[in-house]
Amino acid sequence: MEPERRKTKKYTFKSLEVEELRKLGSLIVDQDKFCSNYERLLYLLRTKMEEGILPTLFHFYDSLNHCFTFPDYQLFPTLEEYSSIIGLPITRRVPLTGLEQDPKLGEIAKSTHLRKEEVEKIMVTTARLPGLPAEFLIEKALTLSQERKEEDFEAVFALLVYGLFLFPNINNFVDMNAIKIFMKKNPVPTLLGDTYYSIHLRNSYGKGMVTCCTPLLYKWYISICLTPLNSGARKKD
């Protein structure tokens, strides 16, 4: 009788548009000043992930306990750890709930350093979500850089990082959810929620595409490997 074959779960990861973002990041004149406003976004963008580590990690995911279970301990990312890695504090602002009304065009323009007329002209709906095409934002960022409007450039660049890197969803598109999170300035809870939701969903089906910010998860796991029993790990009884 043939031995029962172990089912291997297969995962794919959403391709993040990091190369274009890295090129834009290299145009930042004062990186220290940028970091004071947007913390460690550039640091995350430069993450080089070793192939095979995250797919292997996912095979240890425990759907019942919502953590990664190993022979002697369990691992799970925490708000504090994500906050430390990305360099953004956990604020008292209410994170994205999904029930908020879409901000007005003038509010979006003010937060993103765009003109209201521009936002109104380029706002489109893709996959039933309104948002801004990345192509326009990239061209706008390049123009602002050439005009040496550093503050405006950095705001548009940061918005692109939120839409294409931290909260990837639709290719070449910064959707309204990413815009809302950018405006709320409290992304850490949503980043952690995205991680758990995407991993749990894919693990339940045994296959599929993981759409969270995988470089952030990778940074977390590597930091755990260096210090195995920190706040994000517990020994098994």
C-alpha positions in Angstrom: 0.0 0.0 0.0 1.4 3.4 -1.0 2.2 5.8 1.9 -0.1 8.8 2.1 1.5 11.8 0.4 1.8 14.9 2.5 0.0 17.8 1.0 2.3 20.7 0.4 0.7 24.1 0.5 1.8 26.5 -2.2 2.0 30.2 -1.7 2.7 33.1 -4.1 3.5 36.6 -3.1 2.2 39.8 -4.7 5.0 41.4 -6.7 5.8 44.7 -5.1 6.7 47.6 -7.3 9.9 48.4 -5.4 12.4 49.2 -8.2 10.5 52.3 -9.3 10.0 53.4 -5.7 13.7 52.9 -4.9 14.6 55.1 -7.9 12.3 57.8 -6.6 13.7 57.4 -3.1 17.2 58.0 -4.4 16.0 61.5 -5.4 15.3 62.6 -1.8 17.7 65.4 -1.1 17.7 65.2 2.7 17.1 61.6 3.8 17.4 62.5 7.5 14.6 65.1 7.1 12.5 62.6 5.2 12.9 60.0 8.0 11.9 62.6 10.6 8.6 62.9 8.7 8.0 59.4 7.4 10.3 57.3 9.6 11.8 54.1 8.1 10.0 53.8 4.8 13.3 54.0 2.9 14.8 51.3 5.2 11.9 48.9 4.4 12.1 49.7 0.7 15.7 48.6 0.6 14.9 45.2 2.1 16.4 42.3 0.2 14.6 39.1 1.1 16.3 35.7 0.9 14.2 33.4 -1.3 12.4 30.6 0.4 12.3 31.9 3.9 8.7 33.2 4.0 7.2 30.2 2.2 8.9 28.0 4.7 7.8 30.1 7.6 4.2 29.9 6.4 4.2 26.1 6.6 4.5 26.5 10.4 1.4 28.7 10.7 -1.1 27.4 13.2 -4.6 28.4 12.0 -6.2 27.5 15.4 -3.9 29.6 17.5 -3.1 32.3 14.8 0.6 32.0 15.3 3.7 30.2 13.9 4.1 27.0 16.0 7.6 25.4 16.2 8.6 22.3 18.4 9.6 24.4 21.4 7.9 27.8 21.0 5.3 29.8 19.2 6.0 33.1 17.3 3.6 35.9 16.5 4.2 39.5 15.3 3.0 42.2 17.7 2.0 45.8 17.3 5.1 46.9 19.3 7.5 44.9 17.1 5.9 46.2 13.8 6.0 49.7 15.3 9.7 49.3 16.1 10.6 47.9 12.7 8.9 50.6 10.6 9.7 53.3 13.1 6.1 54.6 13.3 4.4 55.0 16.7 1.1 53.4 17.6 -1.0 56.5 18.0 -4.3 57.0 19.7 -5.9 57.8 16.3 -8.5 55.2 15.3 -7.0 53.0 12.6 -8.8 52.1 9.4 -12.0 50.3 10.1 -13.4 50.1 6.5 -16.6 51.9 7.6 -15.3 55.4 7.1 -16.7 57.7 4.4 -14.3 58.6 1.6 -12.5 61.8 2.3 -13.4 64.9 0.2 -11.2 65.7 -2.7 -9.9 68.8 -1.0 -8.8 66.8 2.0 -7.0 64.3 -0.1 -5.3 67.2 -2.0 -4.1 68.8 1.2 -2.7 65.6 2.6 -0.9 64.6 -0.6 0.3 68.1 -1.6 -1.6 67.8 -4.9 -4.0 70.3 -6.3 -7.7 69.6 -5.9 -8.2 70.0 -9.6 -5.6 67.3 -10.2 -7.2 64.9 -7.8 -10.6 65.4 -9.3 -9.3 64.9 -12.8 -7.3 61.7 -12.2 -9.5 59.9 -9.6 -10.7 56.7 -11.2 -12.4 53.5 -10.0 -10.7 50.2 -10.5 -12.1 46.9 -9.2 -14.8 48.9 -7.5 -12.3 51.0 -5.5 -11.7 54.6 -6.2 -8.0 55.7 -6.2 -5.2 57.4 -8.1 -3.2 55.8 -10.9 0.4 55.2 -9.9 1.7 56.3 -13.3 0.4 59.8 -12.7 1.8 60.0 -9.2 5.2 58.8 -10.3 5.3 61.4 -13.1 4.1 64.0 -10.6 6.9 63.0 -8.2 9.5 63.3 -10.8 8.3 66.7 -11.9 8.3 68.0 -8.3 11.8 66.6 -7.8 13.0 68.5 -10.9 11.3 71.6 -9.7 13.0 71.1 -6.3 9.8 71.2 -4.4 11.1 68.7 -1.9 8.3 68.7 0.6 5.7 68.2 -2.1 7.8 65.5 -3.7 8.3 63.6 -0.4 4.5 63.6 0.2 3.7 62.1 -3.2 6.5 59.6 -2.8 5.3 58.6 0.6 1.8 58.1 -0.7 3.2 55.9 -3.5 5.0 53.8 -0.8 1.8 53.4 1.1 -0.2 52.3 -2.0 2.3 50.1 -3.8 4.4 48.8 -1.0 2.8 48.9 2.5 -0.7 48.1 1.4 -0.4 46.5 -2.1 -3.7 45.7 -3.7 -4.3 46.6 -7.3 -1.2 46.8 -9.6 -0.1 50.3 -10.5 -2.9 51.8 -8.4 -3.1 53.6 -5.1 -6.5 52.7 -3.9 -8.7 54.7 -1.5 -8.0 52.5 1.5 -4.3 53.2 1.2 -5.1 56.9 0.8 -7.2 56.8 4.0 -4.4 55.1 6.0 -1.9 57.6 4.7 -4.1 60.5 5.9 -4.8 58.9 9.3 -1.1 58.5 10.0 -1.6 55.4 12.0 -0.7 52.5 9.7 0.8 50.0 12.2 -2.5 48.3 13.4 -3.6 47.9 9.8 -0.2 46.5 8.7 -0.4 43.9 11.4 -4.0 43.1 10.6 -3.2 42.7 7.0 -0.4 40.2 7.9 -2.7 38.0 10.0 -5.6 38.2 7.6 -3.6 37.4 4.5 -1.7 34.5 6.0 -4.7 33.0 7.7 -6.8 33.2 4.5 -4.1 31.7 2.3 -3.4 29.0 4.9 -7.1 28.1 5.1 -7.2 27.5 1.4 -3.7 25.9 1.2 -2.7 28.1 -1.7 -3.1 31.6 -3.1 -1.4 35.0 -3.2 -0.2 36.7 0.0 -0.9 40.4 -0.3 0.4 41.9 2.9 3.7 43.9 3.1 5.9 40.9 3.0 9.2 42.8 3.6 7.9 44.0 6.9 7.0 40.4 7.9 10.4 39.3 6.7 12.2 41.9 8.8 10.2 40.8 11.8 11.1 37.1 11.4 14.8 37.9 10.8 14.8 39.9 14.0 13.1 37.0 15.9 15.8 34.7 14.6 18.5 36.9 16.1 16.7 37.2 19.4 14.4 34.1 19.6 12.5 34.7 22.9 11.6 38.4 22.8 8.1 39.8 23.2 6.8 38.1 20.1 7.6 34.6 21.1 6.4 32.3 23.9 7.6 28.9 25.0 5.2 26.0 24.5 3.9 24.4 27.7 
